[in-house]
Amino acid sequence: MKAEKHLITKHGIQKRKQRYFDTEPMFANIKYVHNFKCFILTGKDKVSIDMDYWH
């Protein structure tokens, strides 16, 4: 509930729009160029481990 309320605020909408431009192209590139389907781990350090494992 708390997250849902935050998402519909002006600030939440702005952040969701910004995410589209900041992160989505990066993940699309990883999927297309590196043929990478999904990350198993979360967090910056763990995703690096994930990338090293699969490539």
C-alpha contacts under 8 A as a table, 3 or more apart, distances in Angstrom:
res1	aa1	res2	aa2	distance
1	M	4	E	5.04
1	M	5	K	6.15
2	K	5	K	5.19
2	K	6	H	6.31
3	A	6	H	5.03
3	A	7	L	6.17
4	E	7	L	5.12
4	E	8	I	6.68
5	K	8	I	5.60
5	K	9	T	6.80
6	H	9	T	5.41
6	H	11	H	7.86
6	H	12	G	5.66
7	L	11	H	7.85
7	L	12	G	4.42
7	L	13	I	6.07
7	L	16	R	7.89
8	I	12	G	5.91
8	I	13	I	6.09
9	T	12	G	5.04
9	T	13	I	6.19
10	K	13	I	5.26
10	K	14	Q	6.23
11	H	14	Q	5.08
11	H	15	K	6.22
12	G	15	K	5.12
12	G	16	R	6.24
13	I	16	R	5.17
13	I	17	K	6.25
14	Q	17	K	5.20
14	Q	18	Q	6.23
15	K	18	Q	5.04
15	K	19	R	6.19
16	R	19	R	5.12
16	R	20	Y	6.71
17	K	20	Y	5.41
17	K	21	F	7.17
18	Q	21	F	5.38
18	Q	22	D	6.14
19	R	22	D	4.96
19	R	23	T	5.60
19	R	24	E	7.01
20	Y	23	T	6.07
20	Y	24	E	5.33
20	Y	25	P	7.73
21	F	24	E	6.33
21	F	25	P	6.85
22	D	25	P	7.04
22	D	26	M	7.53
23	T	26	M	5.31
23	T	27	F	6.46
24	E	27	F	5.29
24	E	28	A	6.14
25	P	28	A	4.99
25	P	29	N	6.12
26	M	29	N	5.18
26	M	30	I	6.36
27	F	30	I	5.01
27	F	31	K	6.15
28	A	31	K	5.14
28	A	32	Y	6.05
29	N	32	Y	5.17
29	N	33	V	5.62
29	N	34	H	7.57
30	I	33	V	5.59
30	I	34	H	5.31
30	I	35	N	6.90
30	I	36	F	6.10
31	K	34	H	5.73
31	K	35	N	4.89
31	K	36	F	4.52
31	K	37	K	5.89
32	Y	35	N	5.26
32	Y	36	F	7.23
33	V	36	F	7.98
39	F	42	T	7.31
39	F	47	V	6.69
39	F	50	D	6.59
39	F	51	M	7.94
40	I	47	V	7.80
40	I	50	D	6.90
41	L	46	K	5.67
41	L	47	V	5.73
41	L	50	D	6.56
42	T	46	K	5.83
42	T	47	V	5.83
43	G	46	K	5.39
43	G	47	V	5.95
44	K	47	V	5.27
44	K	48	S	6.35
45	D	48	S	5.23
45	D	49	I	6.58
46	K	49	I	4.98
46	K	50	D	6.20
47	V	50	D	4.76
47	V	51	M	6.12
48	S	51	M	5.10
48	S	52	D	6.20
49	I	52	D	5.12
49	I	53	Y	6.16
50	D	53	Y	5.18
50	D	54	W	6.43
51	M	54	W	5.42
51	M	55	H	6.09
52	D	55	H	5.40
